């Protein structure tokens, strides 16, 4: 009887432990995702024409979401647009915004 009780206890502890592991993994994943979104919002995606004029500017996070949606729904159209942009020698640029310094601090 003692062996059966310990076997039943092991069964009930394993799912709870795996749920806790899954919960902590999901929390870590969401924290990392939030950090990546913040970093992406600090960066800008720009398209610049041959003469240096900025044609298109978006936060990187939004540009990635739009690109993924286009890739998922209209991949041939996205490929054609990319080829045309390359033929027109449009530059794809990702820049990082520098945060404004408060009261002259360089912190």
Phi, psi and omega in degrees: 000323182297319179295322181293320179295318180292327178292319178294321178296321179296323178295319183285333181280328184296311179297322179296317178296319180290327176293321177295319177297318179296318179297317179291325177294319178294321177298318178295321179296315179293325177295317178294320178297317177298320178295318179294323178294318177298317178296319180295326179287340177277349181250150181244139172257126182230148169248126182240133181285175181301324182275005174094359181281133178284119183269326189211135179215130178215155168299144185302321181301314181293319180298320179293318179297315178298317179298318179293320178296318177294320179297320182287320187261330185216061183301316179297321178296319178296320179295317179297316179297321179295318179295318178297317179298319178294320179295325179276001179059042175282137179267134174262119186232137172243120180241156178254129177286139174269129181295141179293140181275137181266125178054035176076007179284142179258002184329000000 
